Amino acid sequence: MTMLQPHIQLDQSVQVQCALLPGDPARLDRIAPFLSDVRELAYNREFRCLRGVYKGLPVLAVSTGIGGASAGIAAEELHNIGVSAMIRIGSCGALQAKVKLGDLIIVNGAVKDDGASNTYSRAGFPAVPDAELMIACIEAAKEQGFAHHVGIARSHDSFYTDQEAEIDAYWSRQGVLGADMETAALFTIGSLRGFKTASILNNVVAYEQDTAESIGSYVDGENLAMQGERNEILTALEAFHRMFR
């Protein structure tokens, strides 16, 4: 018996182990060319879903919208239908000058500065990826020659607070590489539910630059950021292929 999940509108009949988790539903249009036998399966709220094949491996791509709450819903429901490995492929803002536009951050731990991850567990619970899947991402990025960094990201709930400059400066001094809004929730839920997770972030905002202006340029097709997006998609697909071929 299959059970249709209420938000992603998928059930166990998809029979896929691996899922890419972008935030933006439009990013699925840019994932599709990397896959064969592509079929769009559902589109409900922020959750747009397609299925395809990469080098013989069935793969889902499911958009999660903005923030840990909606990413957590997608992760829980994908786990319910049998998905056992999920890689976030998202955007981030740099917190270090060495992280250039289009560089990838492969996250080895996330600061739980968001509501969703802390709803699941106390602040002291570590938000970390699956070690094997993270290593597969690192190896794939190295093999492709993609500019990347491995380190900590901060997950948060808004970039429009009145203290953003001070907050960013604090976490920069702590050595955090970049900031996003979903990684900590994904890592926490994966640890608690027993599925593999990883996060690859494409830097679309240079350190100490205006976030709204930089994101606008990315949406409009900023060259370095768009190349970074292609690089993170291919890195994640190659990591899945290494793990599950």
Order of alpha helices (4+ residues) and beta strands (2+ residues): beta-alpha-beta-beta-beta-alpha-beta-beta-alpha-alpha-beta-alpha-beta-alpha-beta-alpha-alpha
